[in-house]
Amino acid sequence: MLLTSFQLFLKTLHAHAVVDVSITKEAYVSLDLSVGNSELKQVNVSSSKDLKNYIWNYKKQNKAKIAFGGYLEQRGIYQRSTYFNQENSKKERNIHLGIDLWIEAGTPICAPLNGTIHSFKNNTNHGDYGPTLILKHHIQNQIFYTLYGHLSLASITDLEIGVEVKQGEQIATLGTVDVNGDYPPHLHFQIIRDIKDYKGDYPGVSNQLDLEFYKQNCPDPNLLLKL
């Protein structure tokens, strides 16, 4: 599949790590949370505790500190929440549009690129992002946005829209299960080309009907992170 000019642009950028820079890429392991992972049939994925046990055991088995992945992954974990509309198979939102990085709550989150604070919000639906921050980037005549979901409440306290953020600067910490939408601690990181009128929120999961649009508007974050 040919990359678009924007995707090629993302590949040229030298991004800072979004989590602990002291963790080398050798300590990352790819994680499959798709409906095709037969191991998940033995896990109660509606329980954040059981899902965390599965992911953390997987990291331990692979001698990894961070598990990552999930872009365009069709997942069953969203069926626990009516927020994702599981009543209609075509409209059910279960295709993940970002990359998840699974690591402990309290982990510092850093800006991968220079930018400004676009917006922030606590998205409190069950299974939603919880505290969320969005940065705006204007680089080489390209304007785009990065979204950071499942943060701590303190991360969105006393923020001001338009404030400049430097590459590598700590912008947040990861939240706990009681504030992050009821998930094991992780960062949802997503790239957005055209954010329209959204503020502090943007769809992080798509249905089949809208997938082609979101694939263009939310390209693979790993083009930037290069994990």
C-alpha positions in Angstrom: 0.0 0.0 0.0 1.4 3.4 -1.1 1.9 5.9 1.7 0.3 9.4 1.3 2.4 12.5 1.4 1.4 13.1 5.0 2.4 9.6 6.0 5.8 10.1 4.3 6.1 13.4 6.1 5.5 11.7 9.5 8.2 9.1 8.7 10.8 11.9 8.3 10.2 13.4 11.7 12.5 12.6 14.7 10.1 12.2 17.6 11.0 12.1 21.3 9.7 9.0 23.2 6.2 9.6 24.6 7.0 7.6 27.7 10.1 7.1 29.9 13.0 7.8 27.6 15.3 5.6 29.7 13.3 2.5 28.4 15.0 1.3 25.3 13.1 0.0 22.3 14.4 -3.5 23.1 12.2 -3.4 26.2 9.0 -3.0 24.2 6.9 -5.9 23.0 4.1 -5.9 20.5 0.7 -6.9 22.0 -2.3 -8.4 20.2 -5.7 -7.5 21.7 -7.7 -8.3 18.6 -10.7 -10.6 18.3 -8.3 -13.0 16.6 -6.2 -13.6 19.7 -7.5 -17.0 20.9 -5.8 -16.5 24.3 -8.3 -13.7 25.1 -11.2 -16.1 25.0 -9.9 -17.3 28.4 -9.8 -13.8 29.8 -12.7 -11.7 31.2 -11.8 -8.6 29.2 -14.6 -6.7 30.7 -12.7 -6.7 34.0 -9.8 -4.2 34.1 -8.2 -6.3 36.8 -8.2 -9.5 34.7 -7.1 -7.7 31.5 -4.2 -6.1 33.4 -3.2 -9.5 34.8 -3.1 -10.8 31.2 -1.1 -7.9 29.8 1.3 -7.6 32.7 2.0 -11.4 32.6 2.6 -11.1 28.9 5.1 -8.4 29.5 6.8 -10.5 32.1 7.0 -13.6 29.9 8.6 -11.4 27.2 10.9 -9.6 29.6 9.4 -6.3 28.5 8.6 -3.1 30.3 6.1 -1.8 27.8 3.5 -3.6 25.7 2.3 -1.6 22.6 0.2 -1.9 19.6 -3.4 -1.9 18.5 -3.6 0.4 15.4 -6.6 -0.7 13.3 -7.1 -3.7 15.6 -10.6 -5.0 15.8 -11.2 -5.6 19.5 -13.8 -7.3 21.6 -13.0 -5.4 24.8 -15.3 -2.5 23.9 -18.5 -4.7 24.1 -18.5 -4.2 27.9 -19.7 -0.6 27.3 -22.9 0.7 25.6 -20.8 3.8 24.7 -19.5 1.9 21.7 -23.0 0.8 20.3 -22.6 -3.0 20.1 -26.3 -3.4 19.1 -25.6 -2.9 15.4 -22.6 -4.8 13.9 -22.0 -2.2 11.1 -22.2 0.7 13.5 -20.4 -1.0 16.4 -17.2 0.9 17.1 -14.5 -1.7 17.7 -11.6 -0.8 15.4 -8.8 1.0 17.3 -7.4 4.2 15.7 -4.4 4.8 17.9 -1.5 3.0 19.5 -1.7 1.9 23.1 1.4 1.8 25.4 0.7 -0.4 28.5 2.7 0.7 31.5 2.1 1.6 35.1 0.0 4.5 36.3 2.0 7.5 37.2 4.4 7.1 34.3 5.5 10.5 32.9 4.2 11.3 29.4 6.3 13.5 27.1 5.6 15.6 24.0 7.1 13.8 20.9 7.3 17.1 19.0 7.1 20.8 19.6 3.5 22.1 19.8 0.9 24.0 21.7 -1.9 22.9 24.0 -5.0 22.6 21.8 -7.5 21.4 24.3 -8.2 19.0 27.3 -11.1 17.3 28.9 -12.2 14.6 31.3 -14.2 12.1 29.2 -16.0 10.2 31.8 -18.2 7.7 29.8 -17.5 4.1 30.8 -14.7 2.8 28.6 -13.9 6.4 27.4 -10.5 8.2 27.6 -10.9 9.7 31.0 -8.6 12.8 31.3 -7.4 13.7 27.8 -4.9 16.2 26.3 -4.6 17.2 22.7 -1.6 19.0 21.3 -1.5 21.0 18.0 1.7 20.8 15.9 2.7 23.2 13.0 5.8 21.7 11.4 7.1 22.3 7.9 3.8 23.9 6.8 1.9 20.9 8.1 -0.7 21.3 10.8 -1.8 18.2 12.7 -2.7 17.1 16.2 -1.7 14.4 18.7 -4.1 13.0 21.4 -3.1 11.5 24.8 -5.8 9.6 26.5 -6.2 7.8 29.9 -4.2 10.4 31.9 -4.3 11.3 35.5 -6.7 14.1 36.6 -3.7 16.2 37.7 -2.5 16.2 34.1 -5.4 18.4 33.0 -5.5 20.7 36.0 -4.3 24.3 35.6 -3.6 23.9 31.8 -4.0 26.8 29.4 -5.0 26.5 25.8 -2.3 27.9 23.5 0.6 27.4 25.8 3.8 26.2 24.0 5.1 22.7 24.6 8.7 21.7 23.8 9.7 18.4 22.4 10.6 16.0 25.2 8.8 18.1 27.8 6.7 16.2 30.3 3.1 17.0 29.6 1.2 14.5 31.8 1.2 11.3 33.8 -0.8 8.1 33.3 -4.0 7.7 35.2 -5.2 4.9 37.4 -8.1 2.6 36.6 -10.6 4.6 38.6 -10.2 7.7 36.4 -9.0 6.4 33.0 -12.2 4.9 31.8 -11.8 1.6 33.7 -8.8 0.2 31.8 -5.4 -1.2 32.9 -3.0 1.8 32.9 -1.9 2.8 29.4 -1.5 5.7 27.1 -3.7 6.0 24.0 -1.7 7.9 21.5 -3.3 9.1 18.3 -2.5 11.3 15.3 -5.3 13.5 13.9 -5.0 15.5 10.7 -8.3 17.5 10.7 -9.8 17.7 14.2 -12.9 19.7 13.1 -14.6 21.2 16.1 -13.5 18.6 18.7 -12.0 19.8 21.9 -10.4 17.5 24.4 -11.9 14.5 22.6 -11.8 12.7 19.3 -13.0 9.3 18.3 -10.4 6.7 19.1 -12.4 3.7 17.8 -14.2 3.4 14.5 -16.9 1.2 13.0 -16.6 -0.5 9.6 -18.7 2.2 7.9 -16.4 5.1 8.7 -13.1 3.2 8.7 -11.7 4.5 5.3 -12.2 8.1 6.5 -10.5 7.5 9.8 -7.6 5.6 8.2 -6.8 8.8 6.2 -7.5 11.3 9.0 -5.7 9.2 11.7 -2.6 7.6 10.2 -0.6 4.9 12.0 1.1 6.6 15.0 4.0 4.2 14.6 5.1 6.2 11.5 6.1 8.8 14.1 7.0 6.7 17.1 9.0 4.1 15.1 8.6 1.3 17.7 
